[in-house]
Amino acid sequence: MSCSRSTNMHKDITQKLFALAQGAKSIVVTTHINSDGDGMVASLALQMLLKMNGLASTLVTDGEDISRYGFLMRDQVVEPFHDQMRCDLCIVLDCNSFDRIGNRRLLVDTAINVVVLDHHVVEHNPIPATLSLIDHAYGSVGILLWHCLKSAISKLDASSRKYIADCVYVTILNDSNNFSNANTNHAMFATAAELAREGILPHLLHMAYLQNHSAKEMLYVGKSLANIRLLADDSFLFLHSDYALAQELEINPSDYMSVTRWVQGVSGLKAIAYFREDHPGDWKISLRSLELNVQEIAARYGGGGHRKASGLSLKGSLQEVQQIIFSALQTAHPIS
């Protein structure tokens, strides 16, 4: 099986993808563990594109609550993973490493054909694929889909094109943090202009995705912000949300977006590290930096992402995992 990287923006792979899909009796679309508004929403868009071309598929999750995307749901077929699942074609979005798909590796290992579509740097333990398009020039995997499946999208009716455009815009909101991250560039704005021509309503999508917070979520954020610590001469900002807080508020912490976006405006920082305890001793860690390559740190511990924004998981006490990350940040390579 071949695994190739594209360095050409807007390479249309529609013919190759649909040839694999039309030859498959069963198709699964999936994304990485701890899914977000890029991988999951791009999966919704791709499933709709397949459906409109007469191709049934199942969006397989790792069991997480995806109700936050309810405003985009259009009768998609969604199932949590179980060990008996098999498929002829497995399409993995927003991820290129086995380390980031968890138990759903079984779907890849047993599939006849595998497609990987991603915009992250190729990470440790890469997924071998029949068709692979991995290009970090794209600001989100949604943007990659919009351009690289253009010939199929352009043939849809206006309503279906707008739906896919809505999804792609949400992937941009997610991965650019509303056009404020360092990946925001002319190509992203050009894509947003194309989406606007399809009739998206950016203010409504912004409200639905970025401003649709429950009171409990705001309490969770507020109490997490109260844990801020500044280290290394105030150049590193650490904050955390422990399992006890989730229990106190009776919430599932994985249902909420990362708290990091609430502190990315703090001046004078080299890096931000947010520690979220989903179960006792199990920490999900989000790293952000404009100066240090945090992707290298995440990859070292089985995580991944981008040089300026990555995530990983560690086990241990809060003090133990924070010490690991503090030491790693102190020796991290600068972004070249």
Secondary structure, 3 states (H helix, E strand, C coil): CCCCCCCCCCCCCHHHHHHHHHCCCCEEEEECCCCCCCHHHHHHHHHHHHHHCCCCCEEEECCCCCHHHHHHCCCCCEEECCCCCCCCEEEEECCCEHHHCHHHHHHHHHCCEEEEEECCCCCCCECCCCEEEECCCCCCHHHHHHHHCHHHHCCCCHHHHHHHHHHHHHHHHHHHCCCCCCCCCHHHHHHHHHHHHCCCCHHHHHHHHHCCCCHHHHHHHHHHHCCCEEECCCCEEEEEECHHHHHHHCCCHHHCCCHHHHCCCCCCCCEEEEEEEEECCEEEEEEECCCECHHHHHHHCCCEECCCEEEEEEECCHHHHHHHHHHHHHCCCECC
